[in-house]
Amino acid sequence: MPQRISEDRVLLSTAEASTASGLSREYISRLLRTKRIEGVKLGGHDWLVYEDSLEKFLAQPRKPGPKGPLKKPKQENLNATPADNGDGASSADSS
């Protein structure tokens, strides 16, 4: 249940913040630890999130995360023959 600590700021648990925002509790905890959103640490690993800070964060445009594993660059054919010199003969044949 949200708690009001002053007339204008409401505190949410990380579970309530997760439900309200659609973000995971782990991600919200990371945002709190890195001070990207404001909150209060109760001790141990429990946090309370300022609702207005969470709303401000959610209003910011964000880039989507990676869609999957990175693609490895294609390796060139290691058994490639020497390039020809333009006249149809390979460079080893020209004299």
C-alpha positions in Angstrom: 0.0 0.0 0.0 1.5 3.4 -1.0 2.7 5.5 2.0 2.6 9.3 2.0 5.5 10.8 4.0 4.7 14.4 3.2 1.9 16.3 1.5 3.4 15.8 -2.0 5.6 12.7 -2.0 4.3 9.1 -2.0 6.5 6.0 -1.4 5.9 2.7 -3.1 7.5 -0.6 -2.4 9.5 -2.1 -5.3 6.7 -4.6 -5.9 4.2 -1.8 -6.2 6.5 0.2 -8.4 7.0 -2.9 -10.6 3.3 -3.4 -11.0 2.7 0.3 -11.7 5.5 0.6 -14.2 5.7 -2.8 -15.9 9.5 -2.9 -15.0 11.0 -5.8 -13.0 11.7 -5.4 -9.3 15.4 -6.1 -10.1 15.6 -3.3 -12.6 13.9 -0.9 -10.3 16.4 -1.8 -7.6 19.2 -1.2 -10.0 17.7 2.2 -10.9 17.6 3.1 -7.2 21.2 1.9 -6.5 22.5 3.9 -9.5 20.4 6.9 -8.4 18.5 7.2 -11.7 15.3 7.3 -9.6 14.9 8.4 -6.0 14.0 6.3 -3.0 14.8 5.3 0.5 16.7 2.2 1.5 15.1 0.5 4.5 18.0 -1.8 5.4 19.4 -4.9 3.8 18.0 -5.0 0.3 14.5 -3.4 0.8 13.8 -0.1 -1.0 10.9 2.3 -1.2 10.5 4.3 -4.4 9.3 7.9 -4.6 6.3 7.7 -6.9 7.0 11.1 -8.6 10.6 10.1 -9.3 9.4 6.8 -10.9 6.8 8.7 -13.0 9.5 11.2 -14.1 11.8 8.4 -15.2 9.0 6.6 -17.1 8.2 9.9 -19.0 11.7 10.1 -20.4 12.3 8.6 -23.8 14.5 5.5 -23.6 16.2 3.3 -26.2 15.0 -0.3 -26.4 17.5 -2.9 -25.2 19.2 -5.4 -27.4 17.0 -7.8 -29.3 19.1 -10.9 -29.1 22.7 -12.1 -29.3 25.2 -10.1 -31.3 25.9 -11.5 -34.8 29.5 -12.5 -35.4 31.1 -10.9 -38.4 31.5 -13.2 -41.4 34.9 -14.6 -41.9 36.3 -14.2 -45.4 37.0 -17.4 -47.3 40.4 -18.5 -46.0 41.0 -20.6 -49.2 40.6 -17.7 -51.6 42.7 -17.8 -54.8 44.9 -14.8 -55.7 43.0 -12.0 -57.5 43.4 -11.9 -61.2 45.1 -8.9 -62.8 42.2 -8.0 -65.1 43.2 -9.8 -68.2 41.8 -13.2 -67.2 45.2 -14.6 -66.1 46.1 -14.8 -62.5 49.0 -12.7 -61.2 51.2 -15.8 -61.0 50.8 -16.4 -64.7 51.8 -12.9 -65.9 55.5 -12.3 -67.0 
